[in-house]
Amino acid sequence: MSLTSAKASPWWTPDVHADRRPFLIGRNAIQAALRLYFAGEDFVEVDTAALQVSPGNEAHLHAFATEALTTDGQPALFYLHTSPEFACKKLLSAGEQRIACFAHVYRNRERGPLHHPEFTMLEWYRAGESYETLMMDCVRIAALAAETAKASKLMYRGAEADPFAGPERISVAEAFDCYAGIDLLGSVAADGSTDREHLAAELRRNGLRVAEDDGWADLFSRALVEKIEPHLGFGRITILDEYPVSEAALARPSGRDPRVAERFEVYACGVELANGFGELTNAAEQRRRFEIEMAEKARIYGERYPLDEDFLEALQIMPEASGIALGFDRLVMLATGASRIDQVLWAPVAEYGR
């Protein structure tokens, strides 16, 4: 067999496993340390079902579908969840105050050094507490992960971030102005509606590609990926805050500026680690936003997912809360120095396709 056609040894061969094992032992230690952290903060750890009537309703998230059969053989469509969010919010509606969840989640069309079709999402929710509290949770958790791994820095492919230093906090609008020279909020009205032509002109002026069929969200994402994210989380953790409301379907509008929402993301070494919200609790508004997201999904991908009517009903009695989803495997990667997500997964999903 030629060198070019040779296949890499599978993860279960002893030599490959020996190389991966330090990362995996580090994973276990970090998970144990985080469980102690949440217990010390009076959180209850919950375990949610992966099978759901809706996998989530974000336009660019892709789910795995499956067919359930009733006892008399009748089919019913279910999905593997892309996040435990809907179930966790139902538990807040039921009366839980602080909950945390290590959930295996499933996302289709995702595979690469930082992506895997099945991975672990760490989510936690605080009823009656601000989303700024979650930011501080994230900073403490990143430091705890590094400390547990006996690392002084978070690292990814030569990049470093000091988790013990104070984080940088910058709004999305400030980042667009600073790193791309784009007036982002000039294309967002007070009611949250967006002006595609204004943003397209801003991108063209700064040398970014604009296609005829690009919507405002496409343009926003292109500028974010190409101009903003390459600057985030280097040297120290970055908290990117106040996303436009149209890019925060599950977050409530900011009391400071109705054009933006209480949504933030956490970056380290250029890697997105977490996505947090001040949670939207208006069921009618949530339905409206989900319908917009699913219309966009249908436009781009030719499919849509059902709404979880149970979730929308529960939202009517859900208390004010903040919640966050953190990619646990990515955190382990950065704390242990792994370069690929499959190095920190005990049993990766088999390769498929090309």
C-alpha positions in Angstrom: 0.0 0.0 0.0 1.4 3.4 -0.9 1.9 6.1 1.7 -0.7 8.3 0.0 -3.4 5.7 0.3 -2.6 4.5 3.8 -5.4 5.0 6.4 -4.8 6.4 9.8 -5.0 3.9 12.6 -8.4 3.9 14.3 -8.7 5.5 17.7 -9.0 2.2 19.5 -5.6 0.9 18.5 -3.3 0.8 21.6 -0.7 3.3 20.2 -3.2 5.9 19.2 -5.1 5.5 22.5 -1.8 5.9 24.4 -1.3 9.3 22.7 -4.9 10.4 23.4 -5.2 9.1 27.0 -3.6 12.1 28.8 -6.2 14.3 27.2 -9.0 12.0 28.2 -7.8 11.7 31.8 -7.6 15.5 31.8 -11.2 15.6 30.5 -12.4 13.5 33.4 -10.5 15.6 36.0 -12.0 18.9 34.5 -15.5 17.5 34.5 -15.2 16.4 38.1 -13.8 19.9 39.1 -16.7 21.6 37.3 -19.3 19.4 39.1 -17.8 20.5 42.4 -17.9 24.1 41.3 -21.6 23.9 40.4 -22.4 22.0 43.6 -20.6 24.8 45.6 -22.9 27.3 43.8 -26.0 25.4 44.9 -26.8 24.1 41.4 -28.8 20.9 40.8 -27.4 18.7 38.0 -30.1 17.6 35.7 -30.2 15.0 32.9 -32.4 15.7 29.9 -33.7 13.4 27.1 -31.9 13.6 23.8 -35.1 12.7 21.8 -37.3 15.7 21.3 -40.2 16.8 19.1 -38.1 19.7 18.0 -34.3 19.8 17.9 -34.2 23.6 18.1 -35.2 26.3 15.8 -32.1 28.1 14.6 -31.8 28.5 10.8 -28.2 27.2 10.5 -28.3 24.3 13.0 -28.9 20.9 11.4 -30.3 18.0 13.3 -30.4 14.2 13.1 -34.0 12.9 12.6 -35.3 9.5 13.7 -38.6 7.7 13.6 -40.3 6.4 16.7 -42.9 3.7 16.5 -46.0 3.5 18.8 -46.9 0.2 20.4 -49.1 -0.5 17.4 -46.4 0.3 14.9 -47.5 3.9 13.9 -44.6 6.2 13.1 -43.8 9.5 14.9 -41.0 11.8 13.9 -38.5 12.8 16.6 -35.1 14.5 16.6 -31.9 14.2 18.5 -31.6 17.6 20.3 -28.9 20.1 19.2 -29.0 21.5 22.8 -30.8 20.7 26.1 -32.1 24.2 26.2 -35.8 23.6 25.7 -35.9 20.9 28.4 -33.8 23.0 30.8 -36.2 25.9 30.5 -39.2 23.7 31.1 -37.4 22.7 34.4 -37.1 26.4 35.2 -40.9 26.7 34.6 -41.4 23.8 36.9 -39.7 25.7 39.7 -36.0 24.9 39.6 -33.7 27.9 40.4 -30.2 26.9 39.4 -29.6 23.9 37.1 -26.6 22.5 35.3 -26.5 19.8 32.6 -23.7 17.9 30.8 -25.6 16.8 27.7 -24.6 14.8 24.7 -25.9 16.8 21.8 -26.1 16.1 18.1 -25.5 18.4 15.1 -25.5 17.3 11.5 -23.3 18.8 8.8 -20.6 19.5 11.3 -17.2 17.8 11.4 -13.6 19.2 11.7 -10.9 20.0 14.2 -13.4 21.9 16.4 -16.6 20.2 15.4 -18.0 16.7 15.9 -21.5 15.3 15.1 -21.9 14.2 18.8 -20.4 16.3 21.5 -20.9 17.4 25.1 -22.6 20.7 25.9 -22.4 22.1 29.4 -25.4 24.3 30.0 -26.4 26.1 33.2 -29.2 28.4 34.1 -29.8 30.9 36.9 -33.4 32.0 37.7 -33.7 35.6 38.8 -30.1 36.5 38.0 -28.5 38.7 35.3 -26.6 37.4 32.3 -23.5 39.3 33.6 -23.3 36.6 36.3 -22.9 34.0 33.6 -19.9 35.9 32.2 -18.2 35.7 35.6 -19.1 32.0 35.8 -17.4 31.5 32.4 -14.2 33.2 33.5 -14.0 31.2 36.7 -14.7 27.9 34.9 -12.0 28.6 32.3 -9.5 29.3 35.1 -10.6 26.2 37.0 -10.2 24.0 33.9 -6.6 25.3 33.3 -5.8 24.9 37.0 -7.1 21.4 37.0 -5.0 20.5 33.9 -2.0 22.2 35.5 -1.8 24.7 32.7 -0.9 28.4 33.1 -2.5 29.2 29.7 -5.3 28.1 27.5 -3.7 27.0 24.2 -4.9 26.1 20.7 -2.6 25.6 17.7 0.0 28.1 18.9 -2.4 30.7 20.2 -2.6 31.4 23.9 -5.0 33.1 26.4 -4.5 33.7 30.1 -7.6 32.5 31.9 -6.4 34.1 35.1 -6.3 37.6 33.6 -9.3 39.9 33.6 -11.4 39.3 30.4 -11.9 41.8 27.6 -15.5 42.8 27.1 -16.5 44.4 23.9 -19.9 44.9 22.2 -20.5 43.5 18.7 -21.0 47.0 17.4 -17.7 48.2 18.9 -15.9 45.1 17.4 -17.3 45.8 14.0 -16.2 49.4 14.2 -12.7 48.5 15.6 -11.8 45.5 13.5 -13.8 46.1 10.3 -14.6 49.8 10.1 -18.3 48.9 9.8 -21.2 50.9 11.2 -23.3 47.8 12.2 -26.1 49.5 14.2 -26.6 52.0 11.4 -28.3 49.0 9.6 -30.5 48.1 12.6 -33.7 50.0 13.4 -35.2 50.6 16.9 -37.7 47.8 16.4 -34.9 45.4 15.5 -35.6 45.3 11.7 -32.5 45.3 9.5 -31.4 47.3 6.4 -29.7 44.9 4.1 -28.6 47.6 1.6 -26.9 49.7 4.3 -24.9 46.7 5.6 -24.0 45.6 2.1 -22.6 49.0 1.3 -20.6 49.0 4.5 -19.1 45.6 3.6 -18.3 46.6 0.0 -16.6 49.8 1.3 -14.3 47.6 3.4 -13.5 45.1 0.7 -15.8 42.2 1.8 -17.6 40.1 -0.8 -21.4 40.7 -1.2 -23.5 38.3 -3.2 -26.8 39.2 -4.7 -28.7 36.6 -2.7 -27.1 37.5 0.6 -29.5 38.6 3.3 -28.6 40.8 6.2 -27.8 37.8 8.4 -25.5 36.4 5.7 -23.6 39.7 5.5 -23.4 39.9 9.3 -22.0 36.4 9.6 -19.4 37.0 6.8 -18.0 40.1 8.5 -18.0 38.4 11.9 -16.1 35.4 10.7 -13.7 37.1 8.4 -13.0 40.4 10.3 -14.0 40.0 13.9 -13.4 36.5 15.2 -9.7 36.4 14.2 -9.1 39.1 16.8 -10.9 37.5 19.8 -9.5 35.7 22.8 -5.8 36.2 22.2 -3.7 36.9 25.3 -6.9 36.8 27.4 -10.5 35.8 27.2 -12.8 38.0 25.2 -16.5 38.4 25.9 -18.3 39.6 22.8 -21.6 41.2 24.0 -24.8 42.8 22.8 -25.6 41.0 19.5 -28.2 42.6 17.3 -31.7 41.4 18.3 -32.1 39.6 14.9 -29.1 37.5 15.8 -30.4 36.5 19.2 -33.6 34.5 18.7 -33.7 33.3 22.3 -32.5 36.4 24.1 -34.4 39.3 25.5 -33.7 42.9 24.2 -31.3 45.0 26.1 -32.7 47.7 28.4 -30.0 50.0 27.3 -30.6 49.8 23.5 -33.6 48.0 21.9 -31.5 47.3 18.8 -29.4 44.8 20.6 -30.0 41.8 22.9 -28.7 40.4 26.1 -26.6 37.8 24.2 -22.8 37.3 24.6 -20.2 34.8 23.3 -17.0 33.8 25.0 -13.8 33.4 23.0 -10.3 32.1 23.9 -7.4 31.6 21.4 -9.8 32.5 18.6 -12.1 29.7 19.5 -15.8 30.2 20.4 -16.4 28.6 23.8 -19.8 29.7 25.0 -23.0 31.4 24.1 -25.1 33.0 26.8 -28.4 34.9 27.1 -30.6 36.9 29.3 -33.5 34.6 28.4 -36.6 35.7 26.4 -39.7 34.8 28.3 -42.4 36.3 26.0 -44.0 33.3 24.4 -45.6 35.2 21.5 -42.4 37.0 20.6 -40.5 33.7 20.9 -42.9 32.0 18.4 -42.6 35.0 16.0 -38.8 34.7 16.1 -38.8 30.9 15.6 -41.1 31.3 12.6 -38.7 33.8 11.1 -35.8 31.4 11.7 -37.6 28.5 10.1 -38.6 30.6 7.1 -34.9 31.4 6.7 -34.0 27.7 7.0 -36.5 26.8 4.4 -35.2 29.5 2.1 -31.5 28.4 2.4 -31.8 24.6 3.0 -35.2 23.7 1.8 -36.4 22.3 5.2 -37.8 23.4 8.5 -38.2 21.9 12.0 -41.5 21.8 14.0 -41.9 24.2 16.9 -42.1 22.6 20.4 -45.5 23.8 21.5 -44.9 22.3 24.9 -41.9 24.6 25.3 -43.8 27.7 24.1 -46.5 26.9 26.7 -44.0 26.4 29.5 -42.4 29.8 28.6 -45.5 31.6 29.7 -44.7 30.7 33.3 -40.9 30.6 33.1 -39.3 33.1 35.5 -36.8 35.7 34.4 -33.5 33.9 34.0 -30.1 33.8 32.4 -28.7 30.7 30.7 -25.6 29.6 28.8 -24.2 26.8 26.6 -20.5 26.0 26.8 -18.7 23.6 24.5 -17.2 21.3 27.1 -15.0 19.4 24.7 -13.5 22.7 23.4 -12.8 23.8 26.9 -10.9 20.5 27.5 -9.0 21.0 24.3 -7.8 24.4 25.3 -6.9 23.4 28.8 -5.0 20.3 27.8 -3.4 21.6 24.6 -5.2 19.2 22.3 -5.3 20.2 18.6 -8.4 18.3 17.5 -11.7 17.6 19.2 -11.5 13.8 18.6 -8.5 13.8 20.9 -10.6 14.6 23.9 -13.6 12.3 23.1 -13.3 8.8 24.7 -15.0 7.1 21.6 -15.3 9.4 18.6 -18.0 8.8 16.0 -16.8 6.8 13.0 -15.7 8.8 10.0 -18.3 9.0 7.2 -18.5 10.5 3.7 -15.8 12.7 2.3 
